Amino acid sequence: MKKNLLIKTLIIIAGISFISAPAISAATAKKEEKTESQKTVIKTQKKSKSKKETPFHERKDVKKFITSLVKKDKLNKKELLKIFKDMKPRPEVISSISKPAESKKWFQYRPIFLNKSRIKLGANYWGKHRKTLLKAEKDYGVPPEMVTAIIGVETKYGAYFGNHRVIDSLATLGFMRKRRGKFFRSELREFLLLAKEHDLDPLKVKGSYAGAMGKPQFISSSYRNYAIDYDGDKKINLWDSDKDVIGSVANYFERHKWNKGQPIAVRAKIKGKKYKKLLNNKLNTRYSLATLKKYGVTPKNKMNSKLKANLLELEYKKGKKEYWITFDNFYVITRYNHSHLYAMAAYQLGEKIKARRKALDKAAAKKKNRDKQKGKKTNNTKPQAKKATGKKEL
């Protein structure tokens, strides 16, 4: 009996406690909610602490890496050891690279880059660096809107370069993550060589979580292979020299076989269901426009039927699809970032920037013409001479 009475009492107390507990506000709930990305960082940090991560310079694989740098690249061992002792593991970069923006749907990805702010800034950037952009187009065949769009997508024209120490990011991804570890170790080597060649302090250079740098966000190997001195000061500066930035982006595209004057992408008209056989995850062009036509796919605008193309499906709204025909130049953009979402965002941003720049130039030309006409009228309007009356003025 006593036991039953005790159980009943506990149930009543529990019920009263539940009823009298204050409701959790939406704000509190939001604070308590953690994103998957945050959870991953916390898990990785806990794992690192529990394992007592070995410092980079004490790891066997790092020691082997340093030995290779000394033998093959003639880098100074003492300097390398000093650098590696200062390097710190960054678990957050593993989380960031595991969930890039490119994993989103098109309707989620597009607004990140195609917005009024980027379009306006892009048109202004074009106006400010018009001469350099036109020179780059003449030298490399890449239009101003495309170069401008890339800089806009990458860093919003230098608004942010990334706040991760490049060397920490590359070491973390190279030695603490199996997936693409070899690639990031190679980029770490390239970065150390880059720092030596350009007299950079490897412990001070900051960039993206993946180790990309400067306004165009070049990774180390791209910096060494495609960045150019376009302002003639015998240095390559992708942070502060817009001439170097513009020239380097244009050179990158030209070296990846940009086709001057050729299309990038065009909206597709679809008939029937045969087109589904053409859909694939490949980025390179696979069919001629004539072949696409046989499957019920035609470009919105009239184009050369011999052009090589691919069919791209994008989800512009949840459950709603649109179709694009992409060409060789679209594939070239994906050499900058291996994502069809990235390439389409860059292409569409470029088109929006071009339209705004054209409108601004047209408005400026009209204003200049109006001012010129006003000036002519002012010059032609002379004060009339007073008629002689034969009387002295009082």
ABEGO torsion letter per residue (X at the ends): XAAAAAAAAAAAAAAAAAAABBBBBAAAAAAABBBAAAAAAAAAAAAAAAAGBBBAAABAAAAAAAAAAAAAAGBBAAAAAAAAAABBBBAAAAAAAABBAAABBAAAAAAAABBAAAAAAAAAAAAAAAAAAAAAAAAAGBBAAAAAAAAAAAAGGGABAEABBAAAAAAAAAAABABGAAAAAAAAAAAAAAAAAAGBBAAABBBBAAGBBEAAGBBAAAAAAABBBAAGAGBBBAAABAAAAAAAAAAAAAAAGBBBGBBABBBBBBBEAAAAAABBABABBABBAAAAAAAGBBBABBBBAABBBBBBBBBABBGBBBBBBBBAAAAAAAAABBBAAAAAAAAAAAAAAAAAAAAAAAAAAAAAAAAAAAAAAAAABBBBBBBBAGBBBX
